[in-house]
Amino acid sequence: MGDAHRIGVVGLGVISRAYLDTLVGHPAVRITAVADLDASRSAAVAAQLPGVQALSVEELLRSPDVDTVLNLTVPAAHAEIALGAIAHGKHVYGEKPLAAELTEARTVLEAAAKAAVGVGCAPDTVLGTGVQTARAAVEAGAVGRPLFASAVMVAPGHERWHPHPDFYYTAGGGPLLDMGPYYLSSLVHLLGPVRAVIGASSRLRTERVIGSGPRAGERIPVEVDSHVSGVLEHEGGTLTTITTSFDGVATTAAPIEVHGDKGTLMVPDPNNFDGDVRLLELGEREKGWRTLLPSAGYVGAARGVGLLDFVAADGLRAPRASGELALHVLETMTALLRSSAEGRRIELSTSVERPVPVPLTPPPEWR
């Protein structure tokens, strides 16, 4: 894809600030245009960034001054924006999930393959020192043979802090499609792809109350399941139990634990880039848990490192935050929901190669 890669940003909501903080001024990329359905928002952002144009969405997708579209729209619009960018010969890197529906996600990757352009997708938190150090430990045999794992995400719901949380409770939202990509991407890094799932889910509240911002007190409908549990069968035989919920207050469970015949590994929150990786080896209970020093991953990483990795791949290797990984993660999530609805085990049709590990990379080398 070359140096000084030109980026056009579509969607300037809450998450866009974190991306811009990482990307603006980076020598490998240059933000050339921004667009949002709210023209005043794009104008305000462009005014803060010299040399950046505020365009309409259609203008940005057509712009000859954009090589890659950074798609930060709501999930329901992910496929539409991606397909629009691909139709104009542009690469796409988007927020998770890849699309609100599996058929849409497949269409995006098929269109990209025909147009010979690349597709990347968040989350990129899994490229930080937290998950990557855990992966390195598993691959070094720290837990012996991985036998099973657990993944737990419990929160009271994003409406408590997000001023416009509607999309979290419509198609493409819910705790699994919103937060699941962090956990499932991590699990693929740690244990490999998934071959089958069994799921159960519920929706015991039909509406939520916005807790902050100008719409505080407003009630919004819940159109998706707000609690999802399931079992993942990894291709290597390891089983993972997963719970994602917007219906609880808190949990004391580790975000991810990997249990092997020689030890147990505690993996930090995959919604963050770093955090302590802790190991308890068989027969060492009296010594307690040992914190492992960071041994892999982008040190001090932030939102957007996946896009930088995507640009740096330049056709020489598969990008680590790839569209193929995002498609597999999306199928795993939609299969869990389908399993719940149909009451049966679902075998997946997709698989993916585990992304190339990230060596320990200090900030000066990736920033």
Secondary structure as UniProt FT lines:
FT   STRAND          5..10
FT   TURN            14..15
FT   HELIX           16..23
FT   TURN            24..25
FT   TURN            27..28
FT   STRAND          29..35
FT   HELIX           39..48
FT   TURN            50..51
FT   STRAND          53..54
FT   HELIX           57..62
FT   TURN            64..65
FT   STRAND          68..71
FT   HELIX           75..77
FT   HELIX           78..87
FT   TURN            88..89
FT   STRAND          91..94
FT   HELIX           102..115
FT   STRAND          119..121
FT   HELIX           125..127
FT   HELIX           129..139
FT   TURN            140..143
FT   STRAND          146..154
FT   HELIX           158..160
FT   HELIX           166..169
FT   TURN            171..172
FT   HELIX           174..191
FT   STRAND          194..202
FT   STRAND          207..209
FT   TURN            214..217
FT   STRAND          219..221
FT   STRAND          227..234
FT   TURN            235..236
FT   STRAND          239..245
FT   STRAND          256..260
FT   STRAND          263..267
FT   TURN            270..271
FT   STRAND          277..281
FT   TURN            282..283
FT   TURN            285..287
FT   STRAND          290..292
FT   TURN            299..300
FT   TURN            303..304
FT   HELIX           305..313
FT   TURN            314..316
FT   HELIX           323..342
FT   STRAND          346..347
FT   HELIX           363..366
//
